[in-house]
Structure formats: structure tokens, C-alpha cells
Amino acid sequence: MSLGDESGYGSGSGRTDDGYSTIGGTRQTRTRLPDGEDGDGYSTPRRPARSSRSLVTVVGVVVLLIAAIAFANMGGGGGDGSGGSGNGGSKPDSSSTAATGTKPVTGKNGSIPSGFAHDEQGAQSAASNFAVALGSVGMFKKDSRHEIVNTIYTAEAAAKLRDPQDSAYSAGFLGKLGLDPDGNAPQGSTFVSRTIPVGTKLEAFEGDTAKVAVWYTGLIGMSGPESTDPVSTSWKTWTVQLSWTSDGWRAVSDTQKDGPAPVPGDVAASSSDEISKAIEEYGGFTYAR
């Protein structure tokens, strides 16, 4: 959900890390059946870092941008991105990592699931689905970006985010990603930006406020015959401060950090055509705690 150092934005205590966000948590999400939304469990093996891909490190573009701007423009207040457990480092019990069994929401606000419960489970489910939306290709086009931000953040937070975000998603920045000024990929190419939550951790809950960390892997890059920035994966932790409003859970502020990242597997990288086909064929999920 956002840019790295090249963007010039930082979190409350300095610049945010490059890449997508994730959380190493004691509580996990469970995945529901596909509902046709963007986002999937498909991923490519991690590629070795190359200076040419610094491209804002191909920046896990969405998560860090959102987190950095949100924190910088709201004076902090969100999670500190530490991903630390609220139990003093003690080993979690089995219930903290098990699915709740609660049915997923059926409502939607635009393309984003809505109607999450006013409880701990609902806050974690909301945070997971917010991470997916903020990591989507819709963030690279002005109209859809505004719609996503207005849906996820409180009215006050969204108002402070819009102008800085529009400046950050400049024609120059989009061009580095291989997109035109309107956020469109070249003909014959597919721009990929997805986040796939792996788990959630409730760091704080006080009725109308919650602090949730979301651990997820991200896919980002350009898939196409002329692409110099192939789709790669990254692992991050996104920590968001939520507030209960008349419209349900909304984000107030957020931060992120690298990892936890597993050892890359030995599966050979797929071709550009295979990646493009998978992105077109595989829909996304509604994530529920």
C-alpha cells in the first residue's frame, strides 16, 4: 500500500520500508470461496534483488504509499509497525490462530466487502479486506483510488490523504512502473498489483477502536513481452488503527514494516504469459477471521 524511500514519504519516526506489508501475528485469517474480486493466492517465486528494479523497489507500491502518507499527514497515531504481540511474548493459545467459524459478510461498498461485525473478529476481517483493496491496481487510477480511500478511511483521514496521494501517484512515478499518466498498462501487457493476507493479529481492542496487524504477501510488476520489471513477491506487515463509525470499521492511520518473510521455494519462475493468464483467470476472496 505504498512507496518506499524514493517516494520521499516517511512514517511517524522516519521513512517507511520499501515493499508490501505483512504481519507476523498470533491470529490468522481464513480464506473464503472466490467472489470474483481482484486478489488471489497465486504468487511467483522471489527473484533476486536487482538495482534496475529499484524502480521504487517496484515499491510494494500501494501499501507503503498509503501507510506513509497516512502517518505523515495525520501525525501518527496508528500502529507503530512493530508487529509485536500484545501478550508479552508468551506463546499464543490454539484459539488465537484458529478460524472463528463466523460466516463472512455478504454486503459490499463498491468492490470492498462491508458489514463487518462490531467485535474483535470483525475488526480483523475488515483490516484484511482493506489491505487487499489498498494493494489493488485500482490505486493507480485517480477515480478508483479516491473511491477506495473514501471507503476504507474515516472521512477526516481520507480528506487528508487525497491530495498527497494524487501528487505521489504522479505521471513520473507511474511511468517508472511502465504505466501511462492515467495508470494504464501498455497494450499487450498486464500490470499486476495484489496483496494476499496470510494472517491477522489483534494488538488492541477497546470496543470502538482496534489496532490490527495484517501479515501478507504482495505481487507487483508488469507482465508482458517488453517488460523490464517482471512480477515479483514481497512480504510485509501492515498495522492499522481502526475506529468504529456509523459506516462500520474505518481506518484512522497505519504503518508497515518488512517481513516476516519465509525462505523462497525452489519452484521455477513462470513465463510472462503464464502470469498474465493467471491474473485474468483467478479471482479474489473475501477474507474472514
N, C-alpha and C positions, 0 to 999 in steps of 0.2 A: 504494500500500500504506500510505497513511497520511494523517494530518491535518496541516494547516498550523498557522500561529501561533495560530489560535483555539483549538486543542486544548490549548495550554499545554505541549506536549511539545517537546523540542529534541533535536538531535543532540549529538555529543560536544562540539562547540565553540560551541553555540548552537542556536537553533531551526532546524528544517528548513524547506525551501521548501514552499509550497503546491503541490498538484497531483500528477500521476502521475510516475513515474520513468522514466528512459531512459538510454541510454548512447551516446556518440559513440565508436564503437570502431573498431579496425583490423581486427577479425574479425567476420564476420557469421553469423547463423543461417540455416538453410534451413528452409522450411515443408514438413511432410509432409501427406499427404492427410487430410481431415477424419476425426476419430474420434468425433465426437458430443459432445465436451466443450464446455463454455462457452468462449467466446472466438472472435473471427473477425477478418477483415481489413476489416470494414465500418466506416466512420467517417464522421462528418459534418464539414462544413467548420467551422473555428474561428469562434466567434462573438465579437464584441467584448466585452471585459470590462465587467461591469455591477456596480455596488455591491450590487444586490439579490442577485447570485449569489455574493456573498462567502460566504454560506452555507457558511462554512468553505471558501470559494472553490470550493465544492462539491468542494472538497478533494482531489481526486485521492485521495479518501478512504482507500483502502486502503494504498497504498504508503507514504505518508508516516507514517501511523499506526504501521504495523509498524516501519518504519525508526526512527522517533523513539523509540518505546518500547524497542525492542531496544537501541538505542545508549545511551539514558539509564539503563536498568536493568542493563546489562552493562558499564558503564564503558568503552564504546568498543571498540576492538579490530578493528572491521570496516573496510571501505574508508572512505576519507575523503571519498568522493563527488566527488573531483576529476575522475574520468573521464580522468585523464591517462594517456598511453601509457607503457608500460614500455620503449620503445625510444629514449628521449631526444628524441622529436620527429622522428625520422627517418621517411622515407616507408616504409610497410609494403610487403612484397613481395606478389606476387599470391597466394601460398598462404595468407596471413593473412586474406584476405577471401573465399576460395573455400570452398564446401561440402566437407566431408571425404569424403563418399561413404559414410560409415558408416551402416548401417541403424539406424532408430530403435528404441527399446526396445519390447518387447511387453508388459512387465509393468505393473501398476498397484497403487498403495497407495491404496485408496479410489478417488477420482476423479483422483488425481495420478499421472502416469506415473512408473515407478520402474525400477531396474535399470540406471542409467547407469554407463558404464564408469569404472574407476579410472584415468583419464588426463585429459589436458587437454581433449579433446573431450567426455568425459563430464561434466566439471565445468561446462563452458559450457552443455551441453544441460540439465543439472539446474537451473542458475540460471535459464535461460529459462522452463522449466516451473514453477519456483517462483514467478516473477514473475506468471505467468498465474493461478496458484491464489490468490496473495495479492491479486490485483486483481479477484477474482470476487465475485458477490453473496453467496456463502456466508460471506464475512467479516462480514456484517451480522447474522447469526443466531448465537447463542451456541454451540449444539451443533456446527454445521458449522465455526464459527470455531476452536473447540478442536481439532477433528479435523484441520483444515488446518495449524494451527500445530504440533501434535504430529507431523505427518508431515514437515514441512519443516525444523523446527529440531531441534537436539540436545535431549536430554531436559532438560538443565540450563537451556538457553536458553528452551525452551518453558515450563518451570515458572515462570520469572521473568516471562514475558510475559503469562500468562493473566489474573491479577488486574488489572494495569494496563489491559489491553485491555478487559476487561469494564467497567471504570469509564469508559474513554474512549468505548466504544460505549453510552453512556447513552441513556435514553429521550429526553432533551432533544436530544442530538445526532442521534439517528435521526429525531426529529420535524422537525428543520431540513431534513432530506433528503426529507421527505414520507412517511417510514415510520412504522409503529406501533411500540410498545415491543418487539415481537418481531421487528422487521426486515421486516415485510410491507408491500407497496405497497398503496395504496387500490384497491378494486375498479374494474376498467376501466383501470387504469394499469399500466405496466411500468417497474420500476426497473432501470436499466442501469448495470453496473459491469464493465468488461472492460479487460484490458491485452493489447496485441498487440506482442510483441517484434519489433524491426526488425534488431537485430544484437547480437553479444556481443564483448567484448574480454577476453582473459585478461591480467590485470595482474600476477599472480604465481602460481607453481605450484611446490610443493616436495614432491611425492609424496602426502602425506596431507593437505595443506592447499592451498587455492587461493583466489585473490581474483579475482572475475569481475564485470565491469560489464555491465549489460544496458540497452540503449537501446530504449525502446519508446514507443508512443503509447497513450493511455488514453481510454476512453469513460466518461462518468459523467453521470447526471442522471435525471430522471423523464420518461417518455414517457406522455402521457395528456392528455385534453381539459382537465383543470383544472390541469395542471402549470404552475408558475411558475418551474421550474428545468429547462429543456429540456436534452436530451443534448448535451454538447459534448466537444471533444477537447482533449488537452494532451500535451506531450512532456516526458519526464524521463529521467534516468539513475539507475538503481538499482545500487549497488555492494555486493556481498555477500561476506563471508568464509565460506568453506566448509571443513568438516572431514570426512575420510573416517572412517566409523564401521562397525560391524557391519551396519548397515542401509543402507549406501551413503553418498552425499554428503548432508550436513546443514548447514544454515545456523547460524552461530555469532553473527554480528552483521551489521549492514548500515546503509547511509546512502544518501542520494539528493540530487540537485540538479536544477535546471531544465535543459531542452534536451538536446542541440541541437534546435532547432525550425525546420522549413522554412517558407518563405513560404506562407501559406494559399492554396489554389487558388480558382478562380472558379466552382466548382460550387455551385449554389443549395442552400440547406439543405432537407432533406426534411421532409415533414409528420410530425407525431407518429404518425399511423397507419402510415406507411411505416417509421419507425424501430422501432416495436413489432413489426411484421410481420417485419422483417429479423432482429431479435433472436431471435424464435421460430423462424425458418426456417434460420438459418445457424449450424451447429455450429462447434466449435473444432478445434484442431490439437495434435499433439504436436510440439514444436519440437526440432530436432536441429542441432548444429553441423556 
